[in-house]
Amino acid sequence: MTAPLLRIRAEREQMSAIERRIADFILDNAQLMRDYSSQQLAAALGISQSSVVKFSQKLGYRGYPDLKYSIAEAAMPDEAAAARAAANVAPDVRSTKPRSAAVAHI
């Protein structure tokens, strides 16, 4: 389990009923979080959007987007690491053939 999800699970028992509903939804649907806006999450749970934002802030995030991206990144550590590695290492795409030979080859 990832760091943001571990924190949610660890603090769940001290949360209000509404916060526990949010926590349970996130714990059960972490892989879907990147696709949910705070409005969509609130609507799915029948709560206010401000409850979602306050939940995020209570966990130490600036707002819901920060929580959402933290969960999404942590849920896919291998893909995130591969993307960071690819961004830092650009492949050598230069051809060793003269341009006219390269074009003729196409």
C-alpha positions, -999 to +999 in steps of 0.1 A: +000+000+000+013+035-008+022+063+015-009+084+011-032+054+014-013+042+045-018+076+061-055+075+053-058+041+068-038+050+099-059+081+106-093+066+097-104+058+132-100+094+143-121+108+114-156+120+114-183+099+097-181+119+065-143+118+065-145+080+069-168+077+039-143+097+019-114+076+032-132+043+025-140+054-010-104+063-017-090+032-001-114+010-022-110+030-054-074+044-054-069+035-090-099+056-100-089+087-081-070+103-110-103+104-130-124+120-102-127+157-096-136+169-061-171+176-074-175+141-088-162+125-057-186+146-036-215+137-058-207+100-057-207+101-019-236+125-015-215+151+004-203+186-002-173+195-023-159+215+006-159+183+027-136+167+001-113+197+001-112+198+039-104+161+040-075+166+017-062+196+038-066+176+070-042+150+056-016+178+049-023+185+013-029+220-001-062+207-016-078+178-034-057+180-066-025+175-045-041+145-027-054+130-060-020+133-078-001+119-048-024+089-048-022+084-085+016+087-085+020+064-056-004+039-070+018+035-101+054+037-088+069+016-116+052+036-144+061+069-127+097+059-123+098+048-159+083+081-171+108+101-150+137+080-164+125+085-200+122+122-195+157+124-182+173+102-209+166+113-244+174+086-270+198+094-298+176+098-328+202+111-352+207+090-383+242+078-393+231+080-430+232+111-451+198+128-453+193+119-490+199+082-482+176+083-452+148+099-472+153+075-501+151+046-476+116+058-466 
